[in-house]
Amino acid sequence: MKARIAALLLGLVLAGCTTTPTGRSQLMLVSPDSAVQASAEVYPKMLEKYARAGKLDNDPAQVRRVKEITARLVAEAIRDYPHTRNWKWQVVVIDEPETVNAWCMAGGKMAVYSGLLEKIRPTDDELAQVMAHEISHAVANHVAEQMSIQLASQLGLAVLSATALHDSRYRTAALTGAALAASLAIELPYSRKAEAEADRIGIELAAKAGYDPRAAVTLWQKMEQVGGNGTPEFLSTHPSPGNRQQTLKALVPQMMKYYDPQAPHPVYRGL
Ligand SMILES: [Zn+2]
């Protein structure tokens, strides 16, 4: 029996290996599709909670700015990563002036906190780097990867065995767990490898959408300076890969070929 479970798990694990856009292999217990599904379930519930507390999209100018920038990034993301074509991308501004954070769930469900806008005071180019970085975590399936780690530790691997996934009672349990993992995934730190990937993918997406690659360097400088009341949430969920600023700086020259602020930039409609 043990051997059978081990075999099933091995099959699941092998089936669950994918490769990121930068070529790293990922262990995937939660398939990217179920991550998208679980996020689609959790996101509206989170928004409802913030709306009830009067904390959702309160400043029309802030919301307009965030949506305009994000719409250009999403258009580029869909062009470069066609598997995201059918995602129902969304972005909101959560009114929490003390929270310096932003995130993107699997399936392109995003949020930025008013604290990031007010404390970091990002230029449009810098805000684009924030959102592009978040989008990159989602397109590179980092969220599903994070959920896999969560789910494995929460439920124990047995519940996730192939047999369990075909039994509707267990499937419901696994889905509930997945929904929980989807909300936890955005609260926990990404690995430094995932960070380096999101930095690399994000700076390119932003450049292609017409945002200055040099802003990636100044953004992280500002993030580090804002430490007054402790580490911003953004830095705890996005731990610094070694030499982040130097690595980004070194990427700038090769990104400049993508950067043409005067060119017309397509926008994603429907945010
Ligand atoms: Zn990150």
Residues whose N, C-alpha, C, O or C-beta is under 5 A from the ligand:
A	BS01	ZN	E195 A198 T237 H238
